[in-house]
């Protein structure tokens, strides 16, 4: 986790959630730097209130990276949210520290569990924070 909070609008992407039993990737954030990443570099993943998110179902956020903005692999940096009985999921966010070996381009893969409800009208935002 990271307590960084300074965001750069040029390093922010937003996209609606995929349907249940599906996944997709956000747009690309170009870190510009192809070498070592500073310890404090993190990605902030934010989601709105998700009242249609089904109890016990999950959405997994998986930070992916690429050297060429074409072939993406998981960095092993993930966060999972789970639907709460009768409430879906409250709005929230998390800062995930990027590994020093993270390659130049990053996206966040969002996987909605089968039966997770219809959240396709809700937008998720990912931003690089310093």
Backbone atoms as SQL, in Angstrom:
CREATE TABLE atoms (id INTEGER PRIMARY KEY, chain TEXT, resi INTEGER, resn TEXT, atom TEXT, x REAL, y REAL, z REAL);
INSERT INTO atoms VALUES
  (1, 'A', 1, 'UNK', 'N', 0.840, -1.184, 0.000),
  (2, 'A', 1, 'UNK', 'CA', 0.000, 0.000, 0.000),
  (3, 'A', 1, 'UNK', 'C', 0.884, 1.246, 0.000),
  (4, 'A', 2, 'UNK', 'N', 0.306, 2.326, -0.430),
  (5, 'A', 2, 'UNK', 'CA', 1.022, 3.588, -0.496),
  (6, 'A', 2, 'UNK', 'C', 0.093, 4.696, -0.042),
  (7, 'A', 3, 'UNK', 'N', 0.651, 5.708, 0.607),
  (8, 'A', 3, 'UNK', 'CA', -0.177, 6.825, 1.050),
  (9, 'A', 3, 'UNK', 'C', -0.035, 8.030, 0.120),
  (10, 'A', 4, 'UNK', 'N', 0.488, 7.825, -1.065),
  (11, 'A', 4, 'UNK', 'CA', 0.653, 8.897, -2.040),
  (12, 'A', 4, 'UNK', 'C', -0.712, 9.416, -2.490),
  (13, 'A', 5, 'UNK', 'N', -0.781, 10.715, -2.834),
  (14, 'A', 5, 'UNK', 'CA', -2.077, 11.277, -3.198),
  (15, 'A', 5, 'UNK', 'C', -2.033, 12.263, -4.357),
  (16, 'A', 6, 'UNK', 'N', -0.847, 12.621, -4.859),
  (17, 'A', 6, 'UNK', 'CA', -0.769, 13.587, -5.944),
  (18, 'A', 6, 'UNK', 'C', -1.035, 12.860, -7.256),
  (19, 'A', 7, 'UNK', 'N', -2.082, 13.301, -7.986),
  (20, 'A', 7, 'UNK', 'CA', -2.454, 12.674, -9.251),
  (21, 'A', 7, 'UNK', 'C', -2.131, 13.600, -10.411),
  (22, 'A', 8, 'UNK', 'N', -1.806, 13.015, -11.541),
  (23, 'A', 8, 'UNK', 'CA', -1.556, 13.745, -12.777),
  (24, 'A', 8, 'UNK', 'C', -2.680, 13.370, -13.747),
  (25, 'A', 9, 'UNK', 'N', -3.470, 14.326, -14.179),
  (26, 'A', 9, 'UNK', 'CA', -4.615, 14.052, -15.062),
  (27, 'A', 9, 'UNK', 'C', -4.185, 13.358, -16.351),
  (28, 'A', 10, 'UNK', 'N', -2.956, 13.590, -16.796),
  (29, 'A', 10, 'UNK', 'CA', -2.478, 12.949, -18.023),
  (30, 'A', 10, 'UNK', 'C', -2.169, 11.474, -17.802),
  (31, 'A', 11, 'UNK', 'N', -2.080, 11.071, -16.536),
  (32, 'A', 11, 'UNK', 'CA', -1.777, 9.683, -16.195),
  (33, 'A', 11, 'UNK', 'C', -2.959, 9.036, -15.492),
  (34, 'A', 12, 'UNK', 'N', -4.165, 9.358, -15.975),
  (35, 'A', 12, 'UNK', 'CA', -5.415, 8.847, -15.410),
  (36, 'A', 12, 'UNK', 'C', -6.263, 8.269, -16.530),
  (37, 'A', 13, 'UNK', 'N', -6.856, 7.096, -16.291),
  (38, 'A', 13, 'UNK', 'CA', -7.756, 6.477, -17.258),
  (39, 'A', 13, 'UNK', 'C', -9.046, 6.065, -16.551),
  (40, 'A', 14, 'UNK', 'N', -10.159, 6.105, -17.285),
  (41, 'A', 14, 'UNK', 'CA', -11.462, 5.701, -16.750),
  (42, 'A', 14, 'UNK', 'C', -12.156, 4.812, -17.760),
  (43, 'A', 15, 'UNK', 'N', -12.928, 3.852, -17.234),
  (44, 'A', 15, 'UNK', 'CA', -13.658, 2.944, -18.120),
  (45, 'A', 15, 'UNK', 'C', -14.795, 2.305, -17.332),
  (46, 'A', 16, 'UNK', 'N', -15.922, 2.041, -18.003),
  (47, 'A', 16, 'UNK', 'CA', -17.029, 1.358, -17.336),
  (48, 'A', 16, 'UNK', 'C', -16.619, -0.084, -17.042),
  (49, 'A', 17, 'UNK', 'N', -17.244, -0.661, -16.002),
  (50, 'A', 17, 'UNK', 'CA', -16.940, -2.040, -15.633),
  (51, 'A', 17, 'UNK', 'C', -17.449, -3.006, -16.705),
  (52, 'A', 18, 'UNK', 'N', -16.769, -4.145, -16.858),
  (53, 'A', 18, 'UNK', 'CA', -17.277, -5.168, -17.769),
  (54, 'A', 18, 'UNK', 'C', -18.502, -5.852, -17.145),
  (55, 'A', 19, 'UNK', 'N', -19.236, -6.596, -17.957),
  (56, 'A', 19, 'UNK', 'CA', -20.385, -7.358, -17.473),
  (57, 'A', 19, 'UNK', 'C', -19.908, -8.487, -16.558),
  (58, 'A', 20, 'UNK', 'N', -20.857, -9.079, -15.828),
  (59, 'A', 20, 'UNK', 'CA', -20.541, -10.236, -14.990),
  (60, 'A', 20, 'UNK', 'C', -19.994, -11.361, -15.865),
  (61, 'A', 21, 'UNK', 'N', -19.099, -12.160, -15.303),
  (62, 'A', 21, 'UNK', 'CA', -18.460, -13.284, -16.002),
  (63, 'A', 21, 'UNK', 'C', -17.600, -12.806, -17.169),
  (64, 'A', 22, 'UNK', 'N', -17.058, -11.599, -17.046),
  (65, 'A', 22, 'UNK', 'CA', -16.210, -11.057, -18.115),
  (66, 'A', 22, 'UNK', 'C', -15.056, -10.277, -17.500),
  (67, 'A', 23, 'UNK', 'N', -14.098, -9.937, -18.346),
  (68, 'A', 23, 'UNK', 'CA', -12.988, -9.083, -17.914),
  (69, 'A', 23, 'UNK', 'C', -12.590, -8.189, -19.069),
  (70, 'A', 24, 'UNK', 'N', -11.884, -7.125, -18.739),
  (71, 'A', 24, 'UNK', 'CA', -11.313, -6.242, -19.747),
  (72, 'A', 24, 'UNK', 'C', -10.191, -5.437, -19.106),
  (73, 'A', 25, 'UNK', 'N', -9.485, -4.695, -19.923),
  (74, 'A', 25, 'UNK', 'CA', -8.401, -3.855, -19.428),
  (75, 'A', 25, 'UNK', 'C', -8.765, -2.390, -19.598),
  (76, 'A', 26, 'UNK', 'N', -8.272, -1.566, -18.693),
  (77, 'A', 26, 'UNK', 'CA', -8.425, -0.123, -18.824),
  (78, 'A', 26, 'UNK', 'C', -7.551, 0.345, -19.981),
  (79, 'A', 27, 'UNK', 'N', -7.600, 1.622, -20.269),
  (80, 'A', 27, 'UNK', 'CA', -6.665, 2.207, -21.219),
  (81, 'A', 27, 'UNK', 'C', -5.258, 2.152, -20.640),
  (82, 'A', 28, 'UNK', 'N', -4.300, 2.533, -21.457),
  (83, 'A', 28, 'UNK', 'CA', -2.884, 2.460, -21.078),
  (84, 'A', 28, 'UNK', 'C', -2.412, 3.719, -20.374),
  (85, 'A', 29, 'UNK', 'N', -1.600, 3.523, -19.341),
  (86, 'A', 29, 'UNK', 'CA', -0.862, 4.619, -18.707),
  (87, 'A', 29, 'UNK', 'C', 0.603, 4.410, -19.062),
  (88, 'A', 30, 'UNK', 'N', 1.212, 5.429, -19.678),
  (89, 'A', 30, 'UNK', 'CA', 2.620, 5.361, -20.075),
  (90, 'A', 30, 'UNK', 'C', 3.471, 5.946, -18.955),
  (91, 'A', 31, 'UNK', 'N', 4.274, 5.101, -18.324),
  (92, 'A', 31, 'UNK', 'CA', 5.139, 5.547, -17.231),
  (93, 'A', 31, 'UNK', 'C', 6.347, 6.325, -17.747),
  (94, 'A', 32, 'UNK', 'N', 6.563, 6.330, -19.045),
  (95, 'A', 32, 'UNK', 'CA', 7.655, 7.008, -19.739),
  (96, 'A', 32, 'UNK', 'C', 9.005, 6.391, -19.399),
  (97, 'A', 33, 'UNK', 'N', 9.274, 6.179, -18.153),
  (98, 'A', 33, 'UNK', 'CA', 10.541, 5.621, -17.696),
  (99, 'A', 33, 'UNK', 'C', 10.584, 4.126, -17.979),
  (100, 'A', 34, 'UNK', 'N', 11.626, 3.670, -18.657),
  (101, 'A', 34, 'UNK', 'CA', 11.759, 2.242, -18.961),
  (102, 'A', 34, 'UNK', 'C', 12.651, 1.529, -17.963),
  (103, 'A', 35, 'UNK', 'N', 13.264, 2.265, -17.064),
  (104, 'A', 35, 'UNK', 'CA', 14.150, 1.653, -16.077),
  (105, 'A', 35, 'UNK', 'C', 13.487, 1.510, -14.722),
  (106, 'A', 36, 'UNK', 'N', 14.291, 1.595, -13.696),
  (107, 'A', 36, 'UNK', 'CA', 13.855, 1.423, -12.313),
  (108, 'A', 36, 'UNK', 'C', 12.764, 2.423, -11.943),
  (109, 'A', 37, 'UNK', 'N', 11.745, 1.959, -11.231),
  (110, 'A', 37, 'UNK', 'CA', 10.650, 2.829, -10.774),
  (111, 'A', 37, 'UNK', 'C', 10.885, 3.207, -9.315),
  (112, 'A', 38, 'UNK', 'N', 10.687, 4.480, -8.970),
  (113, 'A', 38, 'UNK', 'CA', 10.868, 4.903, -7.593),
  (114, 'A', 38, 'UNK', 'C', 9.938, 4.146, -6.654),
  (115, 'A', 39, 'UNK', 'N', 10.354, 3.955, -5.424),
  (116, 'A', 39, 'UNK', 'CA', 9.586, 3.199, -4.438),
  (117, 'A', 39, 'UNK', 'C', 8.196, 3.766, -4.209),
  (118, 'A', 40, 'UNK', 'N', 8.048, 5.075, -4.290),
  (119, 'A', 40, 'UNK', 'CA', 6.767, 5.695, -3.987),
  (120, 'A', 40, 'UNK', 'C', 5.772, 5.718, -5.118),
  (121, 'A', 41, 'UNK', 'N', 6.105, 5.194, -6.288),
  (122, 'A', 41, 'UNK', 'CA', 5.176, 5.231, -7.408),
  (123, 'A', 41, 'UNK', 'C', 4.080, 4.193, -7.183),
  (124, 'A', 42, 'UNK', 'N', 2.829, 4.646, -7.288),
  (125, 'A', 42, 'UNK', 'CA', 1.696, 3.749, -7.055),
  (126, 'A', 42, 'UNK', 'C', 0.585, 4.060, -8.035),
  (127, 'A', 43, 'UNK', 'N', -0.359, 3.139, -8.118),
  (128, 'A', 43, 'UNK', 'CA', -1.555, 3.374, -8.916),
  (129, 'A', 43, 'UNK', 'C', -2.747, 3.402, -7.971),
  (130, 'A', 44, 'UNK', 'N', -3.573, 4.438, -8.125),
  (131, 'A', 44, 'UNK', 'CA', -4.788, 4.561, -7.341),
  (132, 'A', 44, 'UNK', 'C', -5.922, 3.976, -8.170),
  (133, 'A', 45, 'UNK', 'N', -6.611, 2.998, -7.605),
  (134, 'A', 45, 'UNK', 'CA', -7.757, 2.378, -8.261),
  (135, 'A', 45, 'UNK', 'C', -8.992, 2.790, -7.474),
  (136, 'A', 46, 'UNK', 'N', -9.917, 3.481, -8.133),
  (137, 'A', 46, 'UNK', 'CA', -11.124, 3.984, -7.462),
  (138, 'A', 46, 'UNK', 'C', -12.370, 3.428, -8.142),
  (139, 'A', 47, 'UNK', 'N', -13.382, 3.159, -7.334),
  (140, 'A', 47, 'UNK', 'CA', -14.658, 2.678, -7.849),
  (141, 'A', 47, 'UNK', 'C', -15.785, 3.422, -7.149),
  (142, 'A', 48, 'UNK', 'N', -16.904, 3.623, -7.862),
  (143, 'A', 48, 'UNK', 'CA', -18.057, 4.286, -7.257),
  (144, 'A', 48, 'UNK', 'C', -18.856, 3.274, -6.435),
  (145, 'A', 49, 'UNK', 'N', -19.899, 3.737, -5.792),
  (146, 'A', 49, 'UNK', 'CA', -20.828, 2.836, -5.127),
  (147, 'A', 49, 'UNK', 'C', -21.387, 1.871, -6.175),
  (148, 'A', 50, 'UNK', 'N', -21.431, 0.587, -5.837),
  (149, 'A', 50, 'UNK', 'CA', -21.902, -0.442, -6.771),
  (150, 'A', 50, 'UNK', 'C', -23.109, -1.166, -6.156),
  (151, 'A', 51, 'UNK', 'N', -24.279, -0.538, -6.163),
  (152, 'A', 51, 'UNK', 'CA', -25.446, -1.126, -5.500),
  (153, 'A', 51, 'UNK', 'C', -25.930, -2.427, -6.139),
  (154, 'A', 52, 'UNK', 'N', -25.576, -2.687, -7.388),
  (155, 'A', 52, 'UNK', 'CA', -26.007, -3.915, -8.073),
  (156, 'A', 52, 'UNK', 'C', -25.009, -5.058, -7.926),
  (157, 'A', 53, 'UNK', 'N', -23.920, -4.825, -7.222),
  (158, 'A', 53, 'UNK', 'CA', -22.887, -5.837, -7.039),
  (159, 'A', 53, 'UNK', 'C', -23.410, -6.889, -6.063),
  (160, 'A', 54, 'UNK', 'N', -23.412, -8.145, -6.472),
  (161, 'A', 54, 'UNK', 'CA', -24.045, -9.226, -5.728),
  (162, 'A', 54, 'UNK', 'C', -23.212, -9.672, -4.521),
  (163, 'A', 55, 'UNK', 'N', -23.914, -9.952, -3.420),
  (164, 'A', 55, 'UNK', 'CA', -23.320, -10.433, -2.177),
  (165, 'A', 55, 'UNK', 'C', -22.358, -11.603, -2.427),
  (166, 'A', 56, 'UNK', 'N', -21.155, -11.471, -1.916),
  (167, 'A', 56, 'UNK', 'CA', -20.176, -12.543, -1.986),
  (168, 'A', 56, 'UNK', 'C', -19.435, -12.674, -3.306),
  (169, 'A', 57, 'UNK', 'N', -19.834, -11.944, -4.317),
  (170, 'A', 57, 'UNK', 'CA', -19.148, -12.000, -5.613),
  (171, 'A', 57, 'UNK', 'C', -17.975, -11.023, -5.608),
  (172, 'A', 58, 'UNK', 'N', -17.029, -11.215, -6.519),
  (173, 'A', 58, 'UNK', 'CA', -15.811, -10.404, -6.487),
  (174, 'A', 58, 'UNK', 'C', -15.540, -9.688, -7.808),
  (175, 'A', 59, 'UNK', 'N', -14.816, -8.581, -7.669),
  (176, 'A', 59, 'UNK', 'CA', -14.185, -7.916, -8.800),
  (177, 'A', 59, 'UNK', 'C', -12.697, -7.879, -8.456),
  (178, 'A', 60, 'UNK', 'N', -11.888, -8.398, -9.347),
  (179, 'A', 60, 'UNK', 'CA', -10.441, -8.424, -9.123),
  (180, 'A', 60, 'UNK', 'C', -9.792, -7.389, -10.031),
  (181, 'A', 61, 'UNK', 'N', -8.984, -6.524, -9.431),
  (182, 'A', 61, 'UNK', 'CA', -8.188, -5.546, -10.164),
  (183, 'A', 61, 'UNK', 'C', -6.762, -6.097, -10.220),
  (184, 'A', 62, 'UNK', 'N', -6.217, -6.276, -11.409),
  (185, 'A', 62, 'UNK', 'CA', -4.896, -6.866, -11.596),
  (186, 'A', 62, 'UNK', 'C', -4.049, -5.908, -12.435),
  (187, 'A', 63, 'UNK', 'N', -2.979, -5.381, -11.864),
  (188, 'A', 63, 'UNK', 'CA', -2.107, -4.447, -12.582),
  (189, 'A', 63, 'UNK', 'C', -1.254, -5.240, -13.575),
  (190, 'A', 64, 'UNK', 'N', -1.376, -4.864, -14.843),
  (191, 'A', 64, 'UNK', 'CA', -0.663, -5.522, -15.933),
  (192, 'A', 64, 'UNK', 'C', 0.402, -4.562, -16.471),
  (193, 'A', 65, 'UNK', 'N', 1.503, -5.116, -17.002),
  (194, 'A', 65, 'UNK', 'CA', 2.508, -4.245, -17.606),
  (195, 'A', 65, 'UNK', 'C', 2.978, -4.791, -18.946),
  (196, 'A', 66, 'UNK', 'N', 3.633, -3.908, -19.708),
  (197, 'A', 66, 'UNK', 'CA', 4.107, -4.256, -21.040),
  (198, 'A', 66, 'UNK', 'C', 5.312, -3.385, -21.395),
  (199, 'A', 67, 'UNK', 'N', 6.224, -3.944, -22.164),
  (200, 'A', 67, 'UNK', 'CA', 7.368, -3.173, -22.651),
  (201, 'A', 67, 'UNK', 'C', 7.025, -2.459, -23.954),
  (202, 'A', 68, 'UNK', 'N', 6.013, -2.979, -24.687),
  (203, 'A', 68, 'UNK', 'CA', 5.725, -2.463, -26.025),
  (204, 'A', 68, 'UNK', 'C', 4.283, -1.970, -26.213),
  (205, 'A', 69, 'UNK', 'N', 3.492, -1.890, -25.154),
  (206, 'A', 69, 'UNK', 'CA', 2.087, -1.483, -25.194),
  (207, 'A', 69, 'UNK', 'C', 1.266, -2.405, -26.090),
  (208, 'A', 70, 'UNK', 'N', 1.678, -3.679, -26.135),
  (209, 'A', 70, 'UNK', 'CA', 0.976, -4.648, -26.956),
  (210, 'A', 70, 'UNK', 'C', 0.718, -5.944, -26.190),
  (211, 'A', 71, 'UNK', 'N', 1.758, -6.518, -25.633),
  (212, 'A', 71, 'UNK', 'CA', 1.657, -7.778, -24.894),
  (213, 'A', 71, 'UNK', 'C', 1.725, -7.483, -23.400),
  (214, 'A', 72, 'UNK', 'N', 0.613, -7.721, -22.696),
  (215, 'A', 72, 'UNK', 'CA', 0.527, -7.407, -21.265),
  (216, 'A', 72, 'UNK', 'C', 0.560, -8.664, -20.417),
  (217, 'A', 73, 'UNK', 'N', 1.278, -8.571, -19.287),
  (218, 'A', 73, 'UNK', 'CA', 1.357, -9.655, -18.307),
  (219, 'A', 73, 'UNK', 'C', 1.066, -9.089, -16.923),
  (220, 'A', 74, 'UNK', 'N', 0.568, -9.941, -16.041),
  (221, 'A', 74, 'UNK', 'CA', 0.291, -9.514, -14.667),
  (222, 'A', 74, 'UNK', 'C', 1.590, -9.196, -13.939),
  (223, 'A', 75, 'UNK', 'N', 1.562, -8.135, -13.146),
  (224, 'A', 75, 'UNK', 'CA', 2.725, -7.794, -12.315),
  (225, 'A', 75, 'UNK', 'C', 2.645, -8.492, -10.961),
  (226, 'A', 76, 'UNK', 'N', 1.509, -9.135, -10.684),
  (227, 'A', 76, 'UNK', 'CA', 1.304, -9.758, -9.379),
  (228, 'A', 76, 'UNK', 'C', 0.762, -8.795, -8.338),
  (229, 'A', 77, 'UNK', 'N', 0.490, -7.562, -8.755),
  (230, 'A', 77, 'UNK', 'CA', -0.078, -6.549, -7.860),
  (231, 'A', 77, 'UNK', 'C', -1.586, -6.543, -8.106),
  (232, 'A', 78, 'UNK', 'N', -2.373, -6.991, -7.114),
  (233, 'A', 78, 'UNK', 'CA', -3.813, -7.116, -7.285),
  (234, 'A', 78, 'UNK', 'C', -4.576, -6.572, -6.076),
  (235, 'A', 79, 'UNK', 'N', -5.861, -6.337, -6.291),
  (236, 'A', 79, 'UNK', 'CA', -6.772, -5.963, -5.202),
  (237, 'A', 79, 'UNK', 'C', -8.144, -6.524, -5.546),
  (238, 'A', 80, 'UNK', 'N', -8.823, -7.070, -4.549),
  (239, 'A', 80, 'UNK', 'CA', -10.143, -7.669, -4.750),
  (240, 'A', 80, 'UNK', 'C', -11.168, -6.971, -3.877),
  (241, 'A', 81, 'UNK', 'N', -12.336, -6.658, -4.474),
  (242, 'A', 81, 'UNK', 'CA', -13.458, -6.166, -3.684),
  (243, 'A', 81, 'UNK', 'C', -14.562, -7.220, -3.748),
  (244, 'A', 82, 'UNK', 'N', -15.356, -7.302, -2.673),
  (245, 'A', 82, 'UNK', 'CA', -16.402, -8.319, -2.558),
  (246, 'A', 82, 'UNK', 'C', -17.730, -7.659, -2.246),
  (247, 'A', 83, 'UNK', 'N', -18.789, -8.104, -2.923),
  (248, 'A', 83, 'UNK', 'CA', -20.129, -7.589, -2.665),
  (249, 'A', 83, 'UNK', 'C', -20.558, -7.888, -1.234),
  (250, 'A', 84, 'UNK', 'N', -21.285, -6.941, -0.627),
  (251, 'A', 84, 'UNK', 'CA', -21.737, -7.060, 0.756),
  (252, 'A', 84, 'UNK', 'C', -23.249, -7.267, 0.761),
  (253, 'A', 85, 'UNK', 'N', -23.741, -8.107, 1.643),
  (254, 'A', 85, 'UNK', 'CA', -25.164, -8.434, 1.713),
  (255, 'A', 85, 'UNK', 'C', -26.042, -7.191, 1.708),
  (256, 'A', 86, 'UNK', 'N', -26.919, -7.123, 0.714),
  (257, 'A', 86, 'UNK', 'CA', -27.910, -6.057, 0.635),
  (258, 'A', 86, 'UNK', 'C', -27.392, -4.686, 0.262),
  (259, 'A', 87, 'UNK', 'N', -26.077, -4.516, 0.199),
  (260, 'A', 87, 'UNK', 'CA', -25.517, -3.187, -0.040),
  (261, 'A', 87, 'UNK', 'C', -24.678, -3.084, -1.297),
  (262, 'A', 88, 'UNK', 'N', -24.379, -4.185, -1.941),
  (263, 'A', 88, 'UNK', 'CA', -23.467, -4.138, -3.078),
  (264, 'A', 88, 'UNK', 'C', -22.061, -3.862, -2.591),
  (265, 'A', 89, 'UNK', 'N', -21.540, -2.702, -2.925),
  (266, 'A', 89, 'UNK', 'CA', -20.203, -2.291, -2.479),
  (267, 'A', 89, 'UNK', 'C', -20.181, -0.769, -2.395),
  (268, 'A', 90, 'UNK', 'N', -19.679, -0.255, -1.294),
  (269, 'A', 90, 'UNK', 'CA', -19.559, 1.195, -1.133),
  (270, 'A', 90, 'UNK', 'C', -18.447, 1.716, -2.037),
  (271, 'A', 91, 'UNK', 'N', -18.532, 2.987, -2.374),
  (272, 'A', 91, 'UNK', 'CA', -17.461, 3.628, -3.138),
  (273, 'A', 91, 'UNK', 'C', -16.165, 3.512, -2.345),
  (274, 'A', 92, 'UNK', 'N', -15.065, 3.406, -3.055),
  (275, 'A', 92, 'UNK', 'CA', -13.783, 3.298, -2.365),
  (276, 'A', 92, 'UNK', 'C', -12.618, 3.428, -3.321),
  (277, 'A', 93, 'UNK', 'N', -11.441, 3.339, -2.764),
  (278, 'A', 93, 'UNK', 'CA', -10.232, 3.375, -3.577),
  (279, 'A', 93, 'UNK', 'C', -9.096, 2.727, -2.808),
  (280, 'A', 94, 'UNK', 'N', -8.077, 2.367, -3.535),
  (281, 'A', 94, 'UNK', 'CA', -6.889, 1.774, -2.933),
  (282, 'A', 94, 'UNK', 'C', -5.680, 2.232, -3.746),
  (283, 'A', 95, 'UNK', 'N', -4.574, 2.488, -3.046),
  (284, 'A', 95, 'UNK', 'CA', -3.301, 2.769, -3.707),
  (285, 'A', 95, 'UNK', 'C', -2.457, 1.507, -3.661),
  (286, 'A', 96, 'UNK', 'N', -2.020, 1.048, -4.824),
  (287, 'A', 96, 'UNK', 'CA', -1.178, -0.133, -4.915),
  (288, 'A', 96, 'UNK', 'C', 0.194, 0.284, -5.419),
  (289, 'A', 97, 'UNK', 'N', 1.203, -0.030, -4.634),
  (290, 'A', 97, 'UNK', 'CA', 2.571, 0.326, -5.002),
  (291, 'A', 97, 'UNK', 'C', 3.033, -0.508, -6.189),
  (292, 'A', 98, 'UNK', 'N', 3.620, 0.152, -7.169),
  (293, 'A', 98, 'UNK', 'CA', 4.162, -0.551, -8.321),
  (294, 'A', 98, 'UNK', 'C', 5.524, -1.129, -7.964),
  (295, 'A', 99, 'UNK', 'N', 5.801, -2.303, -8.500),
  (296, 'A', 99, 'UNK', 'CA', 7.098, -2.932, -8.261),
  (297, 'A', 99, 'UNK', 'C', 8.182, -2.156, -9.013),
  (298, 'A', 100, 'UNK', 'N', 9.398, -2.112, -8.493),
  (299, 'A', 100, 'UNK', 'CA', 10.492, -1.409, -9.177),
  (300, 'A', 100, 'UNK', 'C', 10.766, -1.954, -10.582),
  (301, 'A', 101, 'UNK', 'N', 10.376, -3.197, -10.828),
  (302, 'A', 101, 'UNK', 'CA', 10.620, -3.827, -12.132),
  (303, 'A', 101, 'UNK', 'C', 9.460, -3.663, -13.112),
  (304, 'A', 102, 'UNK', 'N', 8.439, -2.875, -12.737),
  (305, 'A', 102, 'UNK', 'CA', 7.290, -2.661, -13.619),
  (306, 'A', 102, 'UNK', 'C', 7.763, -2.059, -14.936),
  (307, 'A', 103, 'UNK', 'N', 7.275, -2.644, -16.025),
  (308, 'A', 103, 'UNK', 'CA', 7.674, -2.150, -17.342),
  (309, 'A', 103, 'UNK', 'C', 6.938, -0.862, -17.699),
  (310, 'A', 104, 'UNK', 'N', 7.295, -0.244, -18.823),
  (311, 'A', 104, 'UNK', 'CA', 6.886, 1.122, -19.179),
  (312, 'A', 104, 'UNK', 'C', 5.376, 1.361, -19.219),
  (313, 'A', 105, 'UNK', 'N', 4.606, 0.446, -19.776),
  (314, 'A', 105, 'UNK', 'CA', 3.173, 0.660, -19.964),
  (315, 'A', 105, 'UNK', 'C', 2.380, -0.186, -18.960),
  (316, 'A', 106, 'UNK', 'N', 1.337, 0.422, -18.369),
  (317, 'A', 106, 'UNK', 'CA', 0.499, -0.341, -17.454),
  (318, 'A', 106, 'UNK', 'C', -0.978, -0.172, -17.808),
  (319, 'A', 107, 'UNK', 'N', -1.728, -1.212, -17.521),
  (320, 'A', 107, 'UNK', 'CA', -3.183, -1.223, -17.608),
  (321, 'A', 107, 'UNK', 'C', -3.678, -1.981, -16.381),
  (322, 'A', 108, 'UNK', 'N', -4.961, -1.824, -16.060),
  (323, 'A', 108, 'UNK', 'CA', -5.539, -2.601, -14.972),
  (324, 'A', 108, 'UNK', 'C', -6.613, -3.505, -15.563),
  (325, 'A', 109, 'UNK', 'N', -6.426, -4.798, -15.376),
  (326, 'A', 109, 'UNK', 'CA', -7.425, -5.778, -15.811),
  (327, 'A', 109, 'UNK', 'C', -8.474, -5.881, -14.706),
  (328, 'A', 110, 'UNK', 'N', -9.747, -5.770, -15.097),
  (329, 'A', 110, 'UNK', 'CA', -10.852, -5.885, -14.136),
  (330, 'A', 110, 'UNK', 'C', -11.625, -7.141, -14.485),
  (331, 'A', 111, 'UNK', 'N', -11.731, -8.074, -13.540),
  (332, 'A', 111, 'UNK', 'CA', -12.446, -9.325, -13.757),
  (333, 'A', 111, 'UNK', 'C', -13.635, -9.376, -12.808),
  (334, 'A', 112, 'UNK', 'N', -14.848, -9.454, -13.384),
  (335, 'A', 112, 'UNK', 'CA', -16.068, -9.538, -12.590),
  (336, 'A', 112, 'UNK', 'C', -16.513, -11.000, -12.575),
  (337, 'A', 113, 'UNK', 'N', -16.694, -11.524, -11.367),
  (338, 'A', 113, 'UNK', 'CA', -17.079, -12.918, -11.210),
  (339, 'A', 113, 'UNK', 'C', -18.456, -13.192, -11.836),
  (340, 'A', 114, 'UNK', 'N', -18.653, -14.420, -12.303),
  (341, 'A', 114, 'UNK', 'CA', -19.937, -14.838, -12.849),
  (342, 'A', 114, 'UNK', 'C', -21.041, -14.611, -11.818),
  (343, 'A', 115, 'UNK', 'N', -22.147, -14.023, -12.254),
  (344, 'A', 115, 'UNK', 'CA', -23.261, -13.745, -11.345),
  (345, 'A', 115, 'UNK', 'C', -23.045, -12.521, -10.487),
  (346, 'A', 116, 'UNK', 'N', -22.064, -11.697, -10.854),
  (347, 'A', 116, 'UNK', 'CA', -21.683, -10.536, -10.043),
  (348, 'A', 116, 'UNK', 'C', -22.608, -9.339, -10.143),
  (349, 'A', 117, 'UNK', 'N', -23.652, -9.439, -10.946),
  (350, 'A', 117, 'UNK', 'CA', -24.576, -8.311, -11.070),
  (351, 'A', 117, 'UNK', 'C', -24.220, -7.430, -12.252),
  (352, 'A', 118, 'UNK', 'N', -25.106, -6.477, -12.537),
  (353, 'A', 118, 'UNK', 'CA', -24.913, -5.571, -13.665),
  (354, 'A', 118, 'UNK', 'C', -24.324, -4.255, -13.172),
  (355, 'A', 119, 'UNK', 'N', -23.046, -4.073, -13.398),
  (356, 'A', 119, 'UNK', 'CA', -22.339, -2.862, -12.974),
  (357, 'A', 119, 'UNK', 'C', -21.803, -2.082, -14.169),
  (358, 'A', 120, 'UNK', 'N', -22.331, -2.366, -15.358),
  (359, 'A', 120, 'UNK', 'CA', -21.805, -1.779, -16.586),
  (360, 'A', 120, 'UNK', 'C', -22.107, -0.284, -16.740),
  (361, 'A', 121, 'UNK', 'N', -22.912, 0.274, -15.860),
  (362, 'A', 121, 'UNK', 'CA', -23.169, 1.717, -15.897),
  (363, 'A', 121, 'UNK', 'C', -22.224, 2.470, -14.957),
  (364, 'A', 122, 'UNK', 'N', -21.372, 1.738, -14.262),
  (365, 'A', 122, 'UNK', 'CA', -20.451, 2.344, -13.291),
  (366, 'A', 122, 'UNK', 'C', -19.045, 2.436, -13.864),
  (367, 'A', 123, 'UNK', 'N', -18.389, 3.547, -13.603),
  (368, 'A', 123, 'UNK', 'CA', -17.059, 3.812, -14.152),
  (369, 'A', 123, 'UNK', 'C', -15.983, 3.682, -13.086),
  (370, 'A', 124, 'UNK', 'N', -14.930, 2.993, -13.430),
  (371, 'A', 124, 'UNK', 'CA', -13.749, 2.794, -12.574),
  (372, 'A', 124, 'UNK', 'C', -12.643, 3.708, -13.077),
  (373, 'A', 125, 'UNK', 'N', -11.914, 4.336, -12.162),
  (374, 'A', 125, 'UNK', 'CA', -10.821, 5.233, -12.528),
  (375, 'A', 125, 'UNK', 'C', -9.505, 4.714, -11.953),
  (376, 'A', 126, 'UNK', 'N', -8.470, 4.773, -12.768),
  (377, 'A', 126, 'UNK', 'CA', -7.118, 4.395, -12.329),
  (378, 'A', 126, 'UNK', 'C', -6.190, 5.568, -12.623),
  (379, 'A', 127, 'UNK', 'N', -5.391, 5.943, -11.630),
  (380, 'A', 127, 'UNK', 'CA', -4.508, 7.106, -11.787),
  (381, 'A', 127, 'UNK', 'C', -3.161, 6.818, -11.143),
  (382, 'A', 128, 'UNK', 'N', -2.101, 7.250, -11.807),
  (383, 'A', 128, 'UNK', 'CA', -0.789, 7.157, -11.207),
  (384, 'A', 128, 'UNK', 'C', -0.693, 8.209, -10.111),
  (385, 'A', 129, 'UNK', 'N', -0.200, 7.832, -8.940),
  (386, 'A', 129, 'UNK', 'CA', -0.069, 8.771, -7.830),
  (387, 'A', 129, 'UNK', 'C', 1.380, 8.815, -7.372),
  (388, 'A', 130, 'UNK', 'N', 1.773, 9.998, -6.920),
  (389, 'A', 130, 'UNK', 'CA', 3.161, 10.222, -6.499),
  (390, 'A', 130, 'UNK', 'C', 3.201, 10.669, -5.054);
